[in-house]
Amino acid sequence: MRRFVITLLGWMALCASVATAAIFPLTDGTRIVGTIDSVADKGVVFTLENGEASSRVEWDKFTPEALKELMAEAKTDIDRARLQPLIASIPQEVAKPKEIVIKPIQRPDRPKSGGGIFALFGSPVGWLIILVLYGANLFAAYEVCIYRHQPATTVCGLAAIPFFGVLSPIIYGAMPTRYPPPEPPAPAAPVEEAAAPPVAAAVEGAPAPSKASKTMSPASASAPAPAPALPEPIVFQRGEFSFNRRFFETKFTGFFRVIPTEADKDLVLMIKASRGQFAGTRISRITPNELYLQVVNNNVSADEMIPFAEIAEVQVRHKDSL
């Protein structure tokens, strides 16, 4: 009876050990089924299913799953402290990145080919470009008619023709400059002959003419003194000189004075422009693009603005030669 009880207890212990045995996979593909017997610095000794002790298994032969199983089956805190560095060295599983879904691109419809230059009329931007070019052509025609002294109505009128108007500023810009015709010289005033003295009527009681009056004749009367010779005008024409601010400040310094000098007090500055002729005695103001000439009309002085682009000729004349 006693022998039966001992055998039964042995079988029960064996079954309990088998029931509590764990599986520890190794790196070489094998696995150990058993329980932990002892944990040392060099490895682990297991108790196998048959109750025998295995040889010591070194740490480098355990897989990460085996190390985690050892941590779970460790019996003491010392065993867990030895396994903790090995568990920490196991690489963590990287979370799988979220899949990127590439959506198809909705491409815009391509414009129909073959529009050519007429495609400009199909969009507001095209109309804006056409209007800007049209206005630039008219402005170029206006500048050409001022520079070449051409009639503005003709040049700008031709430039207003759609498409073909672009040739107007090109053609008139290539033409030579039209200068106004020179003014004819003023005719000299005729010299009046001295009138013959009236014959004295024979009136009774009238006093007899004196001897001096008898001997006086028209030829002996004093003739008016001849007018002094006037200096020739100094002429500056476009093409030979560039009319700008520096030109007037260097050539006509005396005309900027409020009180002219003795040599300049009788001189007049005459400017021939596309808008007419202007004669003045003083340049009141000058800018990089135009000058202001003080002219006198009917004893009233006024500043006339003259752009440099409109000036065709500049003369310095004596005031009596006007």
C-alpha positions in Angstrom: 0.0 0.0 0.0 2.8 2.3 0.9 4.6 1.6 -2.4 1.4 2.4 -4.3 1.1 5.8 -2.7 4.7 6.7 -3.4 4.3 5.7 -7.0 1.2 7.7 -7.3 2.8 10.8 -5.8 5.7 10.5 -8.2 3.4 10.3 -11.2 1.5 13.3 -9.9 4.7 15.3 -9.4 5.8 14.4 -12.9 2.5 15.4 -14.4 2.6 18.7 -12.5 6.1 19.4 -13.8 5.0 18.6 -17.4 1.9 20.9 -17.0 4.1 23.8 -15.8 6.8 23.3 -18.5 7.3 26.2 -21.0 8.7 26.3 -24.5 11.9 28.4 -25.2 12.8 28.7 -28.9 16.5 29.0 -29.7 18.3 30.8 -32.6 19.5 27.5 -34.2 15.8 26.5 -34.8 15.5 24.1 -31.9 13.5 24.6 -28.7 13.7 23.6 -25.1 10.6 22.4 -23.2 10.9 22.5 -19.5 11.2 24.8 -16.5 13.9 27.1 -15.3 16.3 25.4 -12.9 18.9 28.1 -12.4 19.9 31.5 -13.9 23.6 32.5 -14.0 25.7 35.0 -15.8 26.8 32.5 -18.4 23.3 31.1 -19.2 20.3 29.2 -18.0 19.9 25.5 -16.9 16.5 23.9 -17.5 14.7 21.0 -16.1 13.4 19.0 -19.0 10.2 17.1 -19.4 11.8 13.8 -18.3 13.1 15.4 -15.1 16.7 15.6 -16.2 18.7 18.8 -16.1 19.8 20.2 -19.4 23.2 21.6 -20.2 23.7 25.4 -19.7 22.3 27.4 -22.6 24.2 30.6 -23.2 22.4 33.9 -23.6 23.2 34.5 -27.2 21.3 31.4 -28.2 17.9 32.6 -27.0 15.5 34.3 -29.3 13.6 37.5 -28.3 10.5 35.4 -27.7 12.6 33.0 -25.4 13.9 36.0 -23.4 10.4 37.3 -22.9 9.3 33.8 -21.7 12.3 33.6 -19.3 11.3 37.0 -17.9 7.7 35.7 -17.3 9.0 32.4 -15.8 11.7 33.9 -13.6 11.2 32.9 -9.9 13.3 35.5 -8.1 14.1 39.2 -8.4 17.8 38.4 -9.0 16.8 36.3 -12.0 14.7 39.2 -13.3 17.5 41.7 -12.7 19.8 39.6 -14.9 17.2 39.3 -17.6 16.2 43.0 -17.6 19.2 44.3 -19.7 18.6 41.6 -22.3 14.9 42.4 -22.6 15.8 46.1 -23.0 18.2 45.3 -25.9 15.4 43.7 -27.8 14.5 46.0 -30.7 11.0 47.3 -30.5 8.6 46.6 -33.3 8.2 49.6 -35.5 4.7 50.5 -36.2 3.7 49.9 -39.7 3.4 53.3 -41.5 0.1 54.4 -42.6 -0.5 53.7 -46.2 -0.4 56.8 -48.4 -3.1 56.9 -50.9 -2.2 58.9 -54.0 -5.3 60.4 -55.5 -5.4 60.9 -59.3 -4.8 64.5 -60.5 -7.8 66.2 -62.2 -6.1 67.9 -65.1 -7.8 70.9 -66.7 -9.0 70.7 -70.2 -6.4 71.8 -72.7 -7.4 74.7 -75.0 -8.2 73.9 -78.5 -5.3 74.3 -80.9 -5.3 76.3 -84.0 -6.6 79.6 -82.5 -3.6 81.7 -83.6 -3.7 85.5 -83.1 -7.5 85.5 -83.2 -7.5 83.7 -79.8 -6.7 87.1 -78.2 -10.3 88.1 -78.9 -11.6 85.2 -76.9 -10.5 86.3 -73.4 -10.6 89.5 -71.3 -6.8 89.4 -71.0 -6.5 89.4 -74.8 -8.7 92.4 -75.1 -6.7 94.3 -72.5 -3.4 93.5 -74.3 -5.0 94.8 -77.6 -6.2 98.0 -76.0 -2.8 98.7 -74.4 -1.0 98.2 -77.7 -3.6 100.4 -79.5 -3.1 103.2 -77.1 0.7 102.9 -77.2 0.6 103.1 -81.0 -1.4 106.4 -80.8 1.0 107.8 -78.2 3.9 106.9 -80.4 2.3 108.7 -83.4 1.7 111.8 -81.3 5.4 111.9 -80.2 6.5 111.4 -83.8 4.4 114.3 -85.0 5.9 116.6 -82.4 9.5 115.5 -83.0 9.2 115.6 -86.8 6.8 118.6 -87.0 4.2 116.6 -88.9 0.5 117.4 -88.8 -1.0 115.6 -85.8 -4.3 115.0 -87.4 -2.7 113.1 -90.3 -0.2 111.1 -88.2 -2.6 110.2 -85.4 -5.5 109.7 -87.8 -3.6 107.1 -89.8 -2.4 105.5 -86.5 -6.0 105.0 -85.4 -6.6 102.5 -88.3 -6.7 99.0 -86.8 -3.7 96.8 -87.6 -2.4 99.0 -90.4 -2.0 102.0 -88.1 1.2 100.7 -86.7 2.9 101.8 -89.9 2.0 105.4 -89.4 4.6 106.3 -86.6 7.2 104.2 -88.4 6.8 105.9 -91.8 6.6 109.5 -90.4 9.4 108.8 -88.0 11.7 108.0 -90.9 10.8 111.2 -92.7 13.0 114.3 -92.3 11.9 117.0 -89.9 9.6 119.7 -91.3 10.8 123.1 -90.3 8.5 126.2 -90.6 9.4 128.4 -93.6 11.7 131.3 -92.8 10.0 134.6 -92.3 10.5 137.2 -95.0 12.5 140.3 -93.9 10.5 143.3 -93.0 10.5 145.9 -95.8 12.4 149.1 -95.0 10.3 152.2 -94.4 10.4 154.6 -97.4 12.1 157.9 -96.9 9.7 160.7 -97.3 10.9 163.6 -99.4 11.0 167.0 -97.7 8.0 169.1 -98.5 8.6 172.3 -100.4 8.0 175.4 -98.3 4.7 177.1 -99.2 4.9 180.2 -101.3 4.1 183.2 -99.2 1.0 185.0 -100.5 1.5 188.6 -101.4 -0.6 190.2 -98.7 -0.4 193.8 -98.2 1.1 194.7 -94.9 2.8 191.3 -94.5 6.4 191.4 -93.3 9.0 190.7 -95.8 10.9 187.4 -95.3 14.2 187.6 -93.8 17.5 186.9 -95.6 18.0 183.7 -93.8 14.6 182.4 -94.8 15.3 183.3 -98.4 18.4 181.3 -98.5 17.0 178.2 -96.8 16.2 175.3 -99.1 14.9 171.6 -98.6 18.4 170.3 -99.4 19.9 172.4 -96.7 17.4 171.1 -94.0 19.0 168.8 -91.5 18.3 165.1 -92.5 17.5 162.5 -89.8 20.5 160.6 -88.4 20.9 157.1 -89.9 19.8 154.3 -87.6 22.6 152.3 -86.0 23.4 148.9 -87.5 21.8 146.1 -85.6 23.7 142.9 -84.8 23.0 139.8 -86.7 20.7 137.2 -84.9 22.4 134.1 -83.5 20.5 131.0 -84.6 20.5 127.5 -83.0 18.6 124.8 -85.0 17.5 121.4 -84.0 19.8 118.8 -85.4 22.9 120.9 -84.8 22.1 121.3 -81.1 20.3 119.3 -78.5 17.7 121.4 -76.8 17.7 120.4 -73.1 18.1 122.0 -69.7 21.9 122.0 -69.9 21.9 123.7 -73.3 19.8 126.7 -72.1 21.6 127.0 -68.8 25.0 127.2 -70.5 24.1 129.2 -73.7 21.6 131.7 -72.3 22.9 132.5 -68.8 22.0 136.2 -69.1 18.3 135.4 -69.7 17.9 133.8 -66.3 18.7 137.1 -64.5 15.9 139.2 -63.0 17.7 142.4 -63.9 19.6 141.9 -67.2 23.2 143.1 -67.7 24.1 146.1 -69.9 25.1 143.7 -72.7 21.8 141.7 -72.6 19.2 144.4 -71.8 18.4 144.9 -75.5 18.4 141.2 -76.5 15.3 139.1 -77.0 15.1 135.2 -77.0 12.9 134.0 -79.8 11.9 130.3 -79.8 10.2 128.6 -82.8 8.1 125.7 -81.7 5.5 123.5 -83.2 2.8 125.6 -81.5 4.1 128.9 -82.8 6.8 131.5 -82.2 7.5 133.0 -78.7 9.7 136.0 -78.0 10.7 136.8 -74.4 13.2 138.7 -72.4 13.7 136.2 -69.6 13.5 132.5 -68.7 11.6 132.5 -65.5 11.8 128.8 -64.7 13.3 125.6 -66.3 12.8 121.9 -65.6 14.3 118.7 -67.1 11.5 118.7 -69.7 10.4 122.2 -70.5 11.2 125.9 -69.9 9.0 128.9 -69.0 9.6 132.0 -71.2 8.4 135.4 -70.0 6.6 137.0 -72.9 4.9 140.4 -73.2 1.7 140.9 -75.1 -0.1 144.3 -75.0 2.0 145.4 -72.0 1.0 142.3 -70.1 3.7 139.7 -69.2 3.0 136.0 -68.9 5.0 132.8 -68.5 4.7 130.5 -71.6 5.5 126.8 -71.0 7.5 125.4 -74.0 8.5 121.7 -73.9 12.0 120.9 -75.2 10.6 118.3 -77.6 8.5 121.0 -79.5 11.4 123.4 -80.0 12.7 123.6 -83.6 14.9 126.7 -83.5 16.2 129.3 -81.0 17.3 132.8 -81.9 18.9 135.6 -80.0 17.9 138.9 -81.6 17.9 142.6 -80.9 14.6 143.9 -79.7 14.5 146.4 -82.6 14.8 143.7 -85.2 11.5 142.0 -84.3 
